[in-house]
């Protein structure tokens, strides 16, 4: 037996607004991240990693955190990627 799905127009309106907001947040996150990557490259803030590897480590740190499954950042970036300070 198949049930007919029904959605309130109010939910449609609010879900649409929340979706738009989340998409805007994503754009802001990307802008901040890309600026940090460029700043680190311009200022030579890292050594011993290719640019792609650096970006992957930094992305993982910023977006996934350092504690598996929790998205928390409880280490410095250098600790996260097992690096010494310059």
N, C-alpha and C positions, 0 to 999 in steps of 0.2 A: 504494500500500500504506500503510495507516494503522497506526501503532504505538500500542500501549496505554500510556498514561502511568501511571507508578507513583511514589508519593512515600512516603518513610519516615515513620512516625508521629513519629519523633524530629525530623525536619525540620519537620513541622507544628507541634510543640510549640515549638521554638525560634523559628521564623518568627513565630508568634503573639506570643511574648514580645517579640521585637524590634519587631514592629509596634506593640504597646501602648506600649513605651518611646518610640518615635519620635513617637507621637501625644501622649504626655505632654510631650515636649520642645517640640512645636509649641505646646501650650497655654502653656508657660512663656515661649517666645519672644513670643507674642502679648501676654501680660501685661506683660512688660518693655517692649515697643514701645508699647503703649497708655499705660502710665504715663509714658514719656518724652514722648509726644505731649502728654498732658495737662499735664505739668510745664512744657513749653516754652510752651504756650498760657497757662497761669496766670502764668508769670513774664515773659511778653512777650519771649521770646528770639528772635523773628524779626519782620521787617517786610517789606512789599513783596510778600507772597505771601498768597493766600487760604488758609484752613485746609486745603482739599482739596489744593491744589497743594503746600503744605508737607508734608502727610502723604505724598503721592506721592514727593516728593524724598527725604524721610527714610526711607521704606520701601525705596526703591531703594538708598539708601546702606547701610542696615543689613543688608538681606537679599541684595543682589546685588553689593555691593562697588563699587569705583571703577575697577577694571581689567577691561575687557571680557573675558569668558571665563575669568576666574581667581577670581572671588569674593573677591579681596583688597581690603582697605581700605588704600590707600596715600596718601590725602589726608584733610584735615579735611573736615567736612561743609560748611563755608563754601566751601572750594575746589571741592568737588563740585558745588555749585549756583551757582557763580560769584557769590558774595555777598561784600560787605564786612562787617567786624565792626561791631556796634552800638557 
